[in-house]
Amino acid sequence: MPARRNRKPNIILLGIDSLRRDHMSCYGYHRLTTPHIDRFAQEGVLFEQTFSAHIPTTSAYASMLTGLDVFSTQVVALRHKGPLRPEVKTLAEILREEGYNTTCVGFTGNPSSRGFDKYLDYPAWGSWNEGRSPKAQKLNEVALPELERLARKREPFFLFLRHMDPHAPYLPPEPFERMFYHGNECDKRNKSMEPVMAFKPFRDFFASWMPPGITDKDYVIAQYDGAIAYMDAAIRSIFTAIEALGLTENTIVVVNGDHGETLYDHECYFDHHGLYEPTLIVPLIIRYPGKLPAGRRVSGYNQHKDLVPTLLELAGIQREDLRFDGRSLLPMVRGEVASHESEFYITECTWMRKHGWRTPNWKLIVALEPDFHFKPPVELYNLFEDPEESVNLAETQPEIVAELERRMHAWIAKREAETGLPNPIYNQPGWHGHAGIDYFTSSQQAYDTLHIGDPAQAARLQSRSRE
């Protein structure tokens, strides 16, 4: 089917939940987890320093799908209260106004998914009792017929696919289950899973999908990697369909992560809370043959808020009525600018409520209430000397803490003045969904209150707003 000329390009956005950039082989991971995405990256532009500044899913996608930061969207919590602000336009709404057909797969009901013509869903979770979980294939079974339908239309289309394979539960089908592991995952001499299963808020959730008697953390990490590899193989079917339908030359294809994942890091086991590097840094790869150079790697800093302006510029859409907090990445691709802002405000409102300031050298994390990991209220890390963020320097470097706090609060004041809106991280009573508790007053209270029991509960957390 030949591509129709003289029309705006199609846009396919693969939003991959919980995908760690440093667990992808195209970003240097030692395991070959993403051979098909690696080849895709060779055909487009790979961004090496893309950040999800606002953790977790709901706030991250709010920025990714609007071109705005957390001050403009007012979305900061996983369980955001109510819908997206009516003053905010999503990418789907903008493209509909430009004559696009729009379809969303796998993100129905989230405030950040507003404005699509059509919503489709697929089984994106799983449990040990249900067996291995072919999430990406289930997505393909829904998405590929929809891609064919959209390709037959005269109008350009925007197809958003939300992949869930790297999100817990990690249950890749065979042979991916043992692709990166050989041994006995229940060896009683291995004690590495003891602290994981002792963490009361999550242990019931872990028990619902990890093998009974699991003792080896490396097996669980191998399941995560296997889920990425399985998803990568399934995504190849999408790339093949794009080629077979004659869409390659006139379709912008994006691979982006909403946030990363903590595996055995910082005691935030097998989840995506915490403002540490494994959660903040995400992949971004964009292919548009003839309009973007093939095989280009861009090292400059960028954030989710930059994606929408980039896509609109690539699509030749100019709208004087729209204002974005992000900026197009094309000047960076062309070598006209080296980077967007290299220091920036970060927030998290998942299982903890924190904010901070990240520079190339330093990471400041400030707790807005006690957290269920009993971590100190202020954390400071030297990212150059301690990239694993293992040594908290807050007490020994008070002058650096003070300077980073000054920059952070100056930025907050600037953005509040520019938007005329308050910083949303300050105004999230009941963010955790427990009635009668606005904010936790002690770590013990948070530890005793927060609990996730099974994948069904996890799914509800991501799809339902707080009333």
C-alpha positions in Angstrom: 0.0 0.0 0.0 1.8 3.2 -1.1 2.1 6.0 1.4 -0.2 8.9 0.5 1.8 12.0 -0.3 1.0 15.6 0.6 -0.6 14.8 3.9 0.6 15.1 7.5 2.6 12.1 8.8 1.1 9.4 10.9 2.4 9.2 14.5 2.8 5.9 16.4 3.9 6.4 20.1 5.0 3.3 22.0 4.8 4.3 25.7 6.5 1.6 27.6 5.8 1.4 31.3 8.6 0.9 33.8 11.4 0.4 31.2 14.9 1.1 32.5 17.0 2.6 29.9 20.1 0.9 31.3 18.5 -2.5 30.8 18.3 -2.0 27.0 21.1 -3.2 24.9 21.0 -0.2 22.6 21.8 1.9 25.7 24.8 -0.3 26.6 23.3 -3.1 28.7 25.4 -6.2 28.8 22.5 -8.5 28.1 21.0 -8.5 24.6 17.5 -7.5 25.7 16.3 -5.3 22.8 17.8 -6.5 19.5 14.8 -5.3 17.5 14.6 -1.9 19.2 18.4 -1.7 18.7 17.9 -2.1 14.9 15.0 0.5 15.1 17.4 2.9 16.9 19.9 2.5 14.0 17.2 3.8 11.7 16.4 6.9 13.8 17.6 9.1 16.6 18.4 7.8 20.1 18.4 10.3 23.0 20.9 9.3 25.7 19.7 11.7 28.5 15.9 11.7 28.6 14.4 12.3 32.1 11.0 11.6 33.6 11.0 14.5 35.9 7.6 13.7 37.5 7.2 10.2 38.9 5.0 8.1 38.4 2.8 7.0 35.5 0.0 9.5 35.6 2.2 12.6 36.1 4.8 11.3 33.6 2.3 10.7 30.8 0.6 14.0 31.6 3.9 15.7 30.6 4.6 13.3 27.7 1.2 13.8 26.2 0.8 17.6 26.8 4.3 19.2 26.5 3.8 20.7 29.9 5.4 20.4 33.3 3.8 19.5 36.6 2.9 23.2 37.4 0.9 23.5 34.2 -0.8 20.1 34.3 -1.3 20.1 38.0 -0.9 16.3 37.8 1.6 15.0 40.3 0.1 11.9 42.0 -0.4 8.4 40.7 -4.0 8.6 41.9 -4.7 12.1 40.6 -7.8 13.7 41.9 -10.3 14.3 39.1 -9.7 14.8 35.4 -7.0 16.7 33.6 -7.5 20.5 33.8 -9.8 21.6 30.9 -7.3 24.4 30.0 -4.8 21.7 29.1 -4.7 20.2 25.6 -3.4 16.7 25.1 -1.6 15.6 22.0 -4.6 13.5 21.0 -6.9 16.6 21.2 -4.4 18.7 19.2 -4.0 16.1 16.4 -7.8 15.6 16.2 -8.2 19.3 15.5 -5.6 18.8 12.7 -7.7 16.1 11.1 -6.1 13.0 12.6 -7.8 9.8 13.6 -6.7 8.9 17.1 -6.6 5.6 19.0 -5.4 4.8 22.4 -4.5 1.2 23.3 -4.1 0.1 27.0 -4.6 3.4 28.8 -8.3 3.9 29.1 -9.6 5.9 32.1 -6.3 7.6 33.1 -6.6 11.4 33.3 -3.7 11.8 30.9 -5.3 9.8 28.1 -8.1 12.3 27.4 -9.1 13.2 23.9 -8.7 10.0 21.7 -11.4 9.0 19.2 -11.2 5.4 20.2 -10.0 3.4 23.2 -9.0 -0.3 23.2 -7.8 -2.4 26.0 -6.0 -5.7 26.5 -5.0 -7.9 29.5 -2.0 -6.1 30.7 -1.5 -7.6 34.1 -1.1 -11.2 35.5 -0.4 -13.4 38.5 1.4 -16.6 39.4 -1.9 -18.5 39.4 -2.8 -17.2 36.0 0.5 -18.4 34.6 2.9 -16.7 32.2 1.7 -13.3 31.0 2.1 -12.6 27.2 1.2 -8.9 27.7 2.9 -7.6 24.5 1.2 -10.3 22.3 -2.2 -9.4 23.8 -1.5 -5.8 22.9 -0.6 -6.9 19.3 -3.8 -8.8 19.0 -5.7 -5.5 19.6 -3.3 -3.1 18.0 -2.4 -4.7 14.7 -6.0 -4.9 13.4 -6.4 -1.3 14.5 -3.3 -0.3 12.7 -4.6 -1.9 9.6 -7.9 -0.1 10.0 -6.2 3.3 10.4 -3.9 2.7 7.5 -7.0 2.3 5.2 -8.3 5.8 6.1 -7.6 8.8 4.0 -6.7 10.9 7.1 -3.4 10.6 9.0 -3.6 8.8 12.3 -2.1 8.9 15.8 -1.9 5.5 17.5 -0.7 5.4 21.2 0.3 2.0 22.5 1.0 1.5 26.2 3.2 -1.5 26.7 3.2 -3.1 30.2 5.7 -6.0 30.0 8.5 -4.4 32.2 5.9 -3.4 34.8 5.4 -5.9 37.6 4.3 -8.7 37.6 7.3 -9.8 35.6 6.0 -13.0 34.0 7.5 -13.4 30.5 6.5 -16.6 28.6 8.9 -19.3 27.7 11.7 -19.3 26.6 12.1 -15.7 27.8 11.6 -16.8 31.4 15.0 -18.5 31.6 16.7 -16.6 28.8 19.0 -14.8 31.2 19.0 -17.2 34.2 20.3 -20.6 34.8 20.2 -22.0 38.3 18.0 -22.7 41.3 15.9 -19.7 42.1 14.7 -21.4 45.3 18.1 -22.3 46.7 17.7 -22.0 50.5 21.4 -20.9 50.8 20.5 -17.7 48.9 19.2 -15.1 51.3 18.9 -12.2 48.9 15.1 -12.2 48.8 14.7 -12.1 52.6 14.6 -8.3 52.9 12.2 -8.1 49.9 9.7 -10.5 51.5 10.1 -8.8 54.8 8.8 -5.5 53.5 5.2 -5.7 54.7 3.6 -3.1 52.3 4.6 -5.1 49.2 5.2 -8.7 50.2 1.7 -9.9 49.5 1.9 -8.4 46.0 5.2 -10.0 45.4 3.9 -13.4 46.6 1.0 -13.1 44.1 3.4 -13.3 41.1 6.8 -14.5 42.2 7.5 -18.3 42.4 6.7 -19.8 45.8 9.8 -20.2 47.8 11.8 -17.7 45.7 15.2 -16.9 47.4 17.3 -15.4 44.5 16.9 -11.7 43.6 18.8 -12.4 40.4 16.1 -14.6 39.1 13.5 -11.8 39.6 15.9 -9.4 37.7 16.2 -11.9 35.0 12.4 -12.1 34.7 12.4 -8.3 34.3 15.0 -8.6 31.5 13.2 -11.5 30.0 10.0 -9.4 29.9 11.8 -6.7 28.0 13.2 -9.2 25.5 9.8 -10.7 25.0 8.2 -7.3 24.5 11.0 -6.4 22.1 10.2 -9.5 20.0 6.5 -8.6 19.9 7.2 -5.0 19.0 9.0 -6.4 15.9 5.6 -7.5 14.7 4.5 -3.8 14.9 7.5 -2.7 12.9 6.9 -5.4 10.3 3.2 -4.3 10.0 4.3 -0.7 9.4 6.6 -1.8 6.6 4.1 -4.2 5.1 1.4 -1.5 5.0 3.7 1.0 3.3 3.7 3.4 6.2 7.4 3.6 6.9 8.2 6.7 5.0 5.3 8.8 6.2 5.1 7.7 9.9 6.8 9.1 12.9 7.5 6.2 15.3 8.5 6.9 18.9 9.7 4.6 21.7 9.5 6.3 25.1 9.3 5.2 28.7 7.1 6.8 31.3 9.6 6.1 34.1 12.2 3.5 35.0 12.1 0.8 37.6 13.9 0.1 40.8 14.9 -3.6 41.0 17.1 -4.3 44.0 18.0 -0.7 44.4 17.6 1.6 47.4 15.3 -0.8 49.1 12.5 0.3 46.7 12.2 -3.3 45.5 10.8 -4.2 42.1 8.7 -1.0 41.7 9.0 2.5 40.5 9.0 4.9 43.4 11.9 6.9 44.7 13.7 9.8 42.9 16.8 7.8 42.2 18.4 7.5 38.8 16.9 4.1 37.8 13.4 5.6 38.0 14.2 9.0 36.5 16.1 8.1 33.4 14.0 6.7 30.4 14.6 5.8 26.8 13.6 7.9 23.9 14.1 6.9 20.2 12.4 8.6 17.3 12.3 7.4 13.7 11.1 9.4 10.7 12.9 8.4 7.5 14.2 11.2 5.4 13.4 13.8 8.1 15.5 12.5 10.9 19.1 11.2 10.5 19.6 7.4 10.9 21.8 6.2 13.6 22.2 9.6 15.4 22.8 9.5 19.2 22.0 12.8 21.0 23.6 13.3 24.4 21.9 16.5 25.5 19.5 16.6 28.4 15.7 16.6 27.7 12.5 15.7 29.4 9.0 14.3 28.7 7.7 17.9 28.2 9.8 18.2 25.1 8.2 15.4 23.2 4.9 17.1 22.0 6.7 20.2 20.6 9.1 17.9 18.8 6.3 15.8 17.2 4.4 18.9 16.1 7.5 20.4 14.5 8.2 17.1 12.8 4.6 16.9 11.5 4.7 20.4 10.2 2.0 21.6 12.6 2.3 25.2 13.7 -0.2 26.5 16.2 0.1 30.0 17.5 -2.6 29.3 20.1 -0.6 26.7 21.9 2.2 27.2 24.5 4.4 24.5 25.8 6.8 24.3 28.7 8.9 21.9 26.7 10.9 22.7 23.5 11.4 20.8 20.3 14.4 18.5 20.3 15.1 19.1 16.6 17.7 21.9 17.2 19.5 19.4 19.4 19.3 16.7 16.7 20.7 19.2 14.1 23.6 20.2 16.5 22.4 23.8 16.9 22.1 23.5 20.6 23.9 21.1 22.9 21.3 20.5 25.5 18.1 21.7 27.1 18.1 22.6 30.8 20.7 20.4 32.6 19.3 21.1 36.0 15.6 20.7 36.8 12.9 20.1 39.4 11.8 16.5 40.2 8.8 15.2 42.0 7.3 11.9 43.2 3.9 11.1 44.6 3.6 7.3 44.2 4.2 5.6 47.5 6.2 8.5 48.9 5.7 12.3 48.5 9.0 14.0 47.8 10.6 16.6 45.5 14.1 17.6 44.7 16.6 19.2 42.4 18.9 17.4 40.0 22.0 18.9 38.3 24.6 17.0 36.3 26.7 16.7 39.5 24.2 16.7 42.3 20.9 15.2 43.3 18.9 16.7 46.2 15.8 14.8 47.5 13.6 16.4 50.1 10.7 14.5 51.8 7.5 16.4 52.2 6.3 13.8 54.8 7.9 10.7 56.4 8.2 7.8 54.0 7.5 4.1 54.6 11.2 3.2 54.0 12.3 5.2 57.0 14.7 7.2 54.9 16.2 10.5 56.1 14.2 13.7 55.3 17.0 15.1 53.2 19.2 13.2 50.8 22.1 14.5 48.8 24.2 12.5 46.3 27.2 13.4 44.2 26.3 11.8 40.9 29.8 12.1 39.5 31.6 10.4 42.3 28.7 8.2 43.4 26.5 7.3 40.4 24.8 4.5 42.4 23.6 7.1 45.0 24.8 5.0 47.9 26.4 7.7 50.1 24.0 10.4 51.5 26.1 13.6 51.9 23.3 15.8 53.3 24.8 16.1 56.8 28.4 16.6 55.6 27.7 19.0 52.8 25.1 21.4 54.3 26.2 24.3 52.1 25.4 22.3 48.9 22.1 21.3 50.3 21.3 25.0 51.0 22.3 26.1 47.5 20.3 23.4 45.8 17.3 24.1 48.0 17.7 27.8 47.1 17.6 26.9 43.3 14.7 24.6 43.8 12.6 27.1 45.6 13.5 29.8 43.2 12.3 27.6 40.4 9.0 26.8 42.2 8.3 30.5 42.8 9.1 31.3 39.2 6.8 28.6 37.8 4.0 29.4 40.3 4.2 33.1 39.2 4.2 32.1 35.5 1.3 29.8 35.7 -0.7 31.5 38.4 -1.1 28.0 40.0 0.3 26.5 43.1 2.9 23.8 43.2 0.7 20.7 43.1 3.1 18.5 45.2 2.2 20.7 48.2 -1.6 20.1 47.7 -2.2 16.4 47.6 -4.2 15.3 50.7 -5.1 11.7 50.6 -2.8 11.0 47.7 -2.3 7.4 48.8 -6.0 6.7 48.8 -6.5 6.0 52.5 -9.6 7.8 53.9 -9.1 9.8 57.0 -5.4 10.4 56.4 -4.3 13.5 54.5 -0.5 13.1 55.1 1.6 10.7 57.1 3.1 12.0 60.3 5.6 9.2 60.8 7.4 6.5 58.8 5.8 3.9 61.0 2.3 5.2 60.2 3.1 5.0 56.5 4.6 1.6 56.8 1.6 0.2 58.7 -0.9 1.9 56.4 0.4 1.4 52.8 -0.3 -2.0 51.3 -0.7 -3.6 47.9 -2.1 -7.0 47.8 -2.5 -8.3 44.3 -2.2 -7.2 40.6 -5.9 -6.3 40.4 -5.4 -3.7 43.1 -2.3 -2.5 41.3 -4.3 -2.1 38.1 -7.0 -0.1 39.9 -4.4 2.3 41.3 -3.3 3.2 37.8 -6.7 3.6 36.2 -8.9 5.3 38.8 -8.7 8.9 40.0 -9.2 9.8 43.6 -12.8 11.1 43.9 
